[in-house]
Amino acid sequence: MPDLSVNLAGIGLRNPLIAASGTSGYVDELADVLDPRALGAIVTKSITREPREGHPPWRMIDVPQGMLNAVGLANVGLDRFLAEKLPAAAGLDTIVVGSIAGDTVDDYVAVAAAFDAADGLPLVELNVSCPNTDDGQVFGEDRESLRRLLAEVRPALANTKMLVKLSPNVSDIVAMAKTAIDAGADGLTLINTVSAMAIDVETRATRLSRGVGGLSGPAVHSIAVRMVHEVYRHVAAEAGVPIIGLGGVMTWSDAAELILAGATAVGMGTALLIDPRSPIKVRNGLRQWVQRQGCSSVGELVGRVADA
Ligand SMILES: Cc1cc2nc3c(=O)[nH]c(=O)nc-3n(C[C@H](O)[C@H](O)[C@H](O)COP(=O)(O)O)c2cc1C
């Protein structure tokens, strides 16, 4: 049987599949329905310095080939996460990745420093799809804002690997990836949700309370494949920086596409909300695919799409 284990920025994962942030609670919720050993790692919901209620309903809706959400980073906040949620997550037999969000650079630094000092989080992921309340720019949609954020966060992570989760809502994803790598990212996660909107034509109201939200699921998969491919080809492969590819992975072949495009690991988000046990089928399908490709390990297929 081929080897599915992968090395993600120096951290060994038993397989390339990662539960995406915001879709498996604080980790132990997912473990109630799925043996965490079916996954290589689990990313927590994004944690902010203070607790957040999030946006009012509706904040998650179905749309063709996907879903829209504007949850608004509802979470228990840093203190309760460290006291209650992390100890439960750290007891599970899987790698836990701490996700960080914030309104200001100081917010990110405070959560990063606390995660770095905590036991049980070998990797953190910065969710940079948040607007900076100081200048209104979304950190991950403006190169200078991203550079300034990472310059402050990087030194706070002395013991922990830093993954930067990029926003697809930019015209030049390679430029954002390069900025993150130059600022010391140990890995890149892409993509976060795609900015989108839905309207109820009878009431004429937007279907999400916030109007605009983030599109995920099969509708975004081909965008993710293209972005992973471009980032791998133009900057990440040469820099030796691994990519976690995600966006609309529902089946093993979706995951395989992202691996061929250049992803070392593959996230699953919306799929877990539909069927939390779907990673088992994806993992088994990947193993058979690696074998059919005549490879002894999944790592041999990373970035191996044939030239167009
Ligand atoms: C309900 C929901 C909540 C999410 N919350 C977060 C979050 O807190 N932090 C984050 O970085 N991404 C969050 N995401 C984005 C996912 O982690 C993922 O990047 C995106 O959904 C694309 O993957 P998918 O198509 O497999 O869902 C959320 C997605 C959904 C659907």
The ligand as a Gaussian input file, in Angstrom:
#p B3LYP/6-31G(d) Opt

LIG

0 1
 C      -19.262000      27.866000       7.676000
 C      -17.845000      28.219000       7.353000
 C      -17.057000      28.851000       8.308000
 C      -15.723000      29.175000       8.021000
 N      -14.960000      29.767000       8.972000
 C      -13.645000      30.009000       8.734000
 C      -12.808000      30.533000       9.758000
 O      -13.225000      30.763000      10.899000
 N      -11.503000      30.784000       9.429000
 C      -10.981000      30.517000       8.199000
 O       -9.786000      30.736000       7.978000
 N      -11.760000      29.995000       7.219000
 C      -13.060000      29.738000       7.459000
 N      -13.845000      29.179000       6.477000
 C      -13.259000      28.898000       5.138000
 C      -12.830000      27.425000       4.997000
 O      -11.844000      27.070000       5.934000
 C      -12.305000      27.150000       3.564000
 O      -11.179000      27.945000       3.314000
 C      -13.336000      27.443000       2.480000
 O      -14.640000      27.093000       2.917000
 C      -13.037000      26.710000       1.159000
 O      -13.027000      25.309000       1.359000
 P      -14.302000      24.348000       1.098000
 O      -14.825000      24.687000      -0.249000
 O      -13.757000      22.961000       1.236000
 O      -15.294000      24.676000       2.162000
 C      -15.188000      28.861000       6.737000
 C      -15.986000      28.211000       5.786000
 C      -17.295000      27.884000       6.074000
 C      -18.117000      27.178000       5.018000

